[in-house]
Amino acid sequence: MPTTYWPTAEWQAVDPALLRMDPEKLAELEPVIQSEYGNINGVVIVRNGAIAHESYYNGCGPDNTHHVASVTKSILSALIGIAIDTGSIKHVDQKVLDFFPDYVPDASDSQKREITLRHLLTMTAPYSFADWHEPLDKMCMQSDWVKYTLDMLGQKGEIGTFKYSTAGAHLLSAIITRSTGKSAREFANERLFNLIGMKEIPDYEMKSFGFEDLFGEKVRGWVQDPNRNSTGGWGLTLTPRDMARFGLLYLNRGLWNHRQIISGAWVNESTAMNANNYGYLWWLREEEGVYAYSALGDGGNVICCIPEKDLVIAITSEFVAHPRDRWTLIKDHIIPAAIG
């Protein structure tokens, strides 16, 4: 059943049964969330473009924004695709150093010259740190995060091997700014958020760069580095409904109300299954015949798209260390509610 209604201004909540969702199964969600997923603040489930289920916890409601952590990366991926669509960036295999002509790499580090946008998008750029041990705190103490990351890139690592890097995603944000003349926040508002009814992200001035300002209670709008680059790997605040809008855009291969916001080819490339289970800043999963791609952020923030079921699931969460895996909730309680 194709999407015929577009929630650009308001979401339509529809009787789940009319969306071929089992109301009894959905009714099981709330007690399960309250007993087993206590840090979840909001859940929005969309089928065929309408809200089939929406619930909020811990005093939150539909208008509350949440720091969605690494979900930000998948937004950045969309912005790179849009910048390619509009000609600001030539193609995904353009060299990273093309965008930083003022940066002079060490003559001995020839590998650095070979790294492309594709390597940053797929987390296959080389770094010297061990996988999942990125020194992100060191980057955040620098006056120039971009130079620090360019220096770190390519040292003793291996091109093509998966190594998750939040700093690498930040380079992509700087590349958006170098290529479009706008911060990722400005570019996103103009070319993405406003067009699909997401709230415009305001410009919050960073007063300082401590942990709480960058990651914690003081995060507002979209975090910036000291040179006013929007953070590429985290730092964006969104409502669950706006997360669901973004997921719905991808589920419809970049099309929104007869307008192509992102090319369908980019969406397909970004979410095509591969050996690393990681596309262009999207996590990929295939389990028991169900294929899903997800934007995942620390604490259990999720935008999960399941094309075969025409489902988008947006979950916002309060940060806690080692939260229960949201896929368990989706697999056990949400997918079974989708009839046919």
Protein Blocks (a to p, Z undefined) as FASTA:
>chain_A
ZZfbdcfkbccdddfklnopafklmmmmmmmmmmmmmmbfbdcddeehiafbdcdeehia
fklccdekjmmmmmmmmmmmmmmmnomamblmbcfklmmmmbccdfklmmlmmpcfklmm
nopaccfbdehiacfklmmmpmblmlmmmmmgophpaehiacddfklmmmmmmmmmmmno
pafklmmmmmmmmmnopacddddddfbfcfklmmmmmlghjacdfkopacfkgoiacdfk
lmmmmmmmmmnnopaghiafbafklmmmmmgccfkopaehiacddeehiacdddddehii
acdddfknopacdddddddehiacfklmmmmmmmmmpgZZ
